[in-house]
């Protein structure tokens, strides 16, 4: 194909008008909202020099805060994958009184201010709270520990998994399950070989969304975390502390480290998503 034919093919009008205008607006919007702030963050953190940046990145308090943030976020996202998928299954496959009310309650963490959620969770799971008092005789402390952080992150991340998996689950025809049963598959085989392959891309998407929300969560965590350095201090709180100390370069450096780790982890999740979609399409 010659260069002229390629240019003429490129210049052919699209069925949908306004491609150039909408593409330009999209690039402009992404540049203003995302790229410029991220570039400013990286530029500001680089102003301290690589030696100081490396010292800050390997500081014990910074490493522990990153460990708490990303470790708790991963655990909470994994918990939400299991229970979010089960919740979506119940909402899609069963009819029962109060189903619409339960479906509406799932979206409550979206509408509830995070500070209100944090105060409510801290009150419930404190040693003298309604839930915390039940675990206190067992020697299990939830509030003001990393376990309390996980509880808060599960609360804010559950809707992401449910709302991502639910529409995909609704599109799966029940006749597919009946056909699998007719061919001799038991319930476990139907779930693992028929339903899960179709749901894996949506589950991974919900996991990525819940994880991304959990990593940057602040309002609902600081009230229940206890904020004890080296124990239950999260990275966003450490950034705020550095800002209150007027250490802007230190705060942006920690934020830059979080950005790099989050980007790598989300890239891996997206690659797994792409692989699972491709594998499922080949199976079909």
C-alpha positions, 0 to 999 in steps of 0.5 A: 500500500502506497503512502498516498493511499494510506493518506487518503484512507486516513482522510476518509470521513468517519461515520461519527462526526467530530472525531478531531474535536473530541480527540483534541478535547480529550487530550487537552483535558487529560493533560490539564487534569492528570499529566501536568499535576503528575509532571509537577509532582515528579519535578518537585520531588526531583528537586531534592536530588537522587541521594536524598530521594533514595535516603527518603525512600529507604527510610524505615518510617517511610517503608513501614508506612508504604508497607501498611498502605499497600499491604492492607490495600491488597488484603482488603481488595482480595477480601472484596473480590470474594465477598463482592463476587458473592454479593453480586451473585446473590443480587443477580441470581436470587429474588427475595424480599428487600433485594432492592434495598440491599442493592441500594445499600451497596452504593452507600460508601459512594455517597457517605463522606469518608470521615463519617464512615471512619468515625462510625467504624471507629465507634463500632470496632473500638474496644468498647464499641458494639462490635469491638466489645465482642472481640475484646474478651478474645484478646482481639483488638480491631480498631487502632490496629492494621486490622482496623485499616483493613476493615475500613478499606473493605468498607470503601472498596466493596461497591467497586467489585460488586458494581463491576461484576454485577453487569457481567453476571447479568449477561451470562444466560442461565441456559449456559449453566443448564447446558453444562449440567445437562452435559454432566458437570456438577455445580463446582465444575459449572462455576469454575469452568463455565462462569468464572472464565467469563467473570475473571476480567470483570473481577480483575477490574473490580480488584484494580479499582478497589485496590486503587481506592484503598491505596489512596484512602485517607478520611475513613482510615485515620479515625480507626487506624490509631496512626501509630508510627511503624505500626498503623501509620499509612503513607497518605498520613505521612504525606500530610505530616510532612506537609505540616512540617513544611517539608514539601519536597519530602511529601512529594517524594513519598507521593512519587514513590506511591505513584511508581508502586501503584503504576507498576501494580496496576500495570501488572493487573491490566496485563492479567486482565488482557491475558484473561480476556484473550484466553476467554475469547480463544476458549469461546 
